[in-house]
Amino acid sequence: MSNNPGMFEDAKAGELCDLVLECDGVRLTVHKLVVWNQSEVIKTACRSNFMEGHTNVVPIPGFSLVTVKRMVEYMYLGDYSLDKELKWDSELAQTTTEATSDSLTAAASSTSPDTTSTESAEETTDRSQKVTNPAPPTIAEALRPHLEMSMIAGYYIIPALETLALEKIKATSMDLTSHLRAMVVQHLGDFPSNEVLFPDPFSRNVVSMLRHHVNEYKKRALASAEQTCDANAKRVATETQVRQLKNSLDKLGEVNRCRHCKKPFFGHVKVEGNDNLTCKLQCTQCDTRHA
């Protein structure tokens, strides 16, 4: 696993780079030393008689640009993130060129009347509110980036990245499932008992199923609490038995003669009871209890 943040910044800046990964028309500059050690597929393509070996440009088809960027991020840092917007200098330069071209085109067309712009102020406000307050991601949206990372890792044979992606998929699934369960339990009481607000049969079945699962969970929680109480009671009983046995052993060293038969004391420990065991120190000769 690599951890070269300095080289990653150099790669994005195009410093000392000797390889290009091209995706969706964007050229991502990288270092062979880093990429070759991560992907045997890319290394083989560059060292063979394929075109990549002569041009040092490796096309990455079939995957989104953001997925390829995250793969490169992993190659340099040993991890990838979903909240970072990675930008290469070559990408910024290309964006600037396209923006200049678009501005010239817009200036040329500004002399003609615009008959297609009919968006009302209300529509503009509604759209801006949607951007300002985006809806929370669905389960599919939350899992998709990690699934794409798993796919690209499998395609370019990067086992460690595939393992990492699967771990993130599992963690994301557990977080989402726990969140959904908490929401259901929190709002289950809001549902009417007769379910009259759910005329659709499927909706009623879903609500009934959720109620059933919540009740089953409560039963299991109660049973678990009872088992914990039983275990604690057994632990206390065991500790009591240990203390009694220790006390008997201490008494065994203190007694020289039996107080009843007056003979030299040779004692033994007698254990009685089934559930609540008790330990008794008795004289071997006359069975007189001493502790």
DRENSEMAR-942186 format. One line per 8 residues: their letters; for each residue x, z, y of C-alpha. Coordinates in steps of 0.5 Angstrom, whole numbers. Example, Ala and Ser with C-alpha at 12.3 -4.5 7.8 and 13.67 -1.06 7.14 Angstrom:
DRENSEMAR-942186
AS	25/16/-9  27/14/-2
This chain:
DRENSEMAR-942186
MSNNPGMF	0/0/0  3/-2/7  3/2/13  6/-2/19  2/-2/25  8/-4/29  8/-11/25  1/-11/25
EDAKAGEL	1/-12/33  6/-17/33  2/-21/28  -4/-21/33  1/-23/38  4/-28/34  11/-25/34  16/-27/29
CDLVLECD	10/-30/25  12/-35/20  5/-36/17  -2/-38/19  -9/-36/16  -14/-41/18  -21/-39/18  -27/-42/22
GVRLTVHK	-22/-46/26  -19/-40/28  -11/-39/27  -9/-32/25  -1/-31/25  2/-27/20  8/-25/17  10/-28/10
LVVWNQSE	14/-22/8  7/-18/9  2/-22/6  6/-25/0  7/-18/-2  0/-17/-2  -3/-23/-5  0/-27/-11
VIKTACRS	-5/-33/-10  -3/-34/-3  5/-33/-5  4/-38/-10  0/-43/-6  6/-43/0  12/-43/-5  9/-49/-9
NFMEGHTN	8/-57/-8  1/-56/-5  0/-58/3  1/-50/5  8/-50/2  10/-55/7  5/-53/13  5/-46/13
VVPIPGFS	-2/-46/14  -7/-43/9  -14/-45/10  -19/-39/8  -26/-42/6  -32/-39/4  -31/-32/8  -33/-30/15
LVTVKRMV	-27/-30/20  -29/-22/21  -28/-21/13  -21/-25/13  -19/-21/19  -20/-14/15  -17/-17/10  -10/-18/14
EYMYLGDY	-12/-11/17  -11/-8/10  -5/-12/8  -1/-9/14  -5/-2/15  -7/0/8  -14/0/10  -20/-3/14
SLDKELKW	-25/-1/19  -32/-4/21  -32/-1/28  -26/-5/31  -26/-12/34  -19/-15/32  -17/-20/37  -11/-25/36
DSELAQTT	-7/-28/42  -8/-35/39  -16/-33/38  -16/-31/46  -12/-37/48  -17/-42/44  -23/-38/47  -20/-39/54
TEATSDSL	-19/-46/53  -27/-47/51  -29/-43/56  -26/-47/61  -29/-53/58  -36/-50/58  -35/-48/65  -33/-56/67
TAAASSTS	-39/-58/63  -44/-53/67  -41/-55/74  -43/-63/72  -50/-61/70  -51/-56/75  -53/-62/80  -59/-64/76
PDTTSTES	-66/-60/76  -66/-55/70  -73/-56/67  -71/-52/60  -70/-45/63  -77/-42/63  -75/-35/61  -80/-30/64
AEETTDRS	-77/-23/67  -81/-20/62  -78/-23/56  -71/-22/59  -72/-15/60  -75/-14/53  -69/-18/50  -64/-13/54
QKVTNPAP	-67/-7/51  -67/-9/44  -59/-10/45  -59/-4/49  -62/0/43  -61/-4/37  -64/-2/30  -61/2/25
PTIAEALR	-57/-2/20  -61/-3/13  -58/-1/7  -56/-9/6  -53/-9/12  -49/-3/11  -46/-5/4  -45/-12/6
PHLEMSMI	-38/-12/9  -36/-8/4  -39/-13/-1  -35/-18/2  -29/-15/2  -29/-14/-5  -31/-21/-6  -25/-23/-2
AGYYIIPA	-20/-18/-6  -22/-21/-12  -21/-28/-10  -14/-27/-8  -13/-22/-13  -11/-16/-9  -13/-10/-14  -12/-4/-9
LETLALEK	-16/-7/-4  -22/-9/-9  -21/-1/-11  -22/1/-4  -28/-3/-2  -31/-1/-9  -30/6/-7  -33/5/0
IKATSMDL	-39/2/-3  -40/8/-7  -39/13/-1  -44/9/3  -49/8/-2  -49/16/-3  -49/17/5  -55/12/5
TSHLRAMV	-59/15/-1  -58/22/2  -60/20/9  -67/17/6  -68/23/2  -67/28/7  -72/23/12  -77/23/6
VQHLGDFP	-77/31/5  -77/32/12  -84/28/14  -87/28/7  -92/34/10  -94/29/15  -97/24/10  -105/26/9
SNEVLFPD	-106/29/2  -112/24/1  -107/18/3  -113/15/7  -108/12/12  -105/8/6  -111/3/4  -105/-1/0
PFSRNVVS	-105/1/-7  -97/0/-7  -97/4/-1  -101/10/-4  -96/9/-11  -90/10/-7  -93/16/-3  -95/19/-10
MLRHHVNE	-88/17/-13  -85/21/-7  -89/27/-8  -88/27/-15  -80/27/-15  -80/32/-9  -84/37/-14  -79/35/-19
YKKRALAS	-73/37/-15  -76/44/-13  -77/45/-20  -70/44/-22  -68/48/-16  -72/54/-18  -69/53/-25  -62/53/-23
AEQTCDAN	-63/59/-18  -66/63/-24  -60/61/-29  -55/63/-23  -59/70/-23  -58/70/-30  -51/68/-30  -50/74/-25
AKRVATET	-53/79/-29  -49/77/-35  -42/78/-31  -44/85/-28  -46/87/-35  -39/84/-37  -35/88/-32  -39/94/-33
QVRQLKNS	-37/94/-41  -29/92/-38  -29/99/-34  -32/103/-40  -27/100/-45  -21/102/-39  -24/109/-38  -24/110/-46
LDKLGEVN	-17/107/-47  -15/112/-41  -18/118/-44  -15/116/-51  -8/117/-48  -10/124/-45  -13/127/-51  -8/131/-56
RCRHCKKP	-13/135/-60  -20/134/-62  -24/139/-58  -29/140/-65  -25/140/-71  -18/142/-67  -14/137/-71  -9/132/-68
FFGHVKVE	-13/127/-64  -14/120/-67  -19/116/-64  -23/109/-64  -27/106/-60  -34/104/-62  -38/99/-59  -46/99/-60
GNDNLTCK	-52/95/-57  -54/88/-57  -55/86/-50  -53/92/-46  -46/94/-50  -43/101/-49  -36/103/-51  -35/110/-54
LQCTQCDT	-29/114/-56  -30/118/-62  -25/122/-66  -23/119/-73  -24/125/-77  -31/128/-75  -34/122/-70  -34/127/-64
RHA	-35/123/-58  -30/124/-53  -32/119/-48
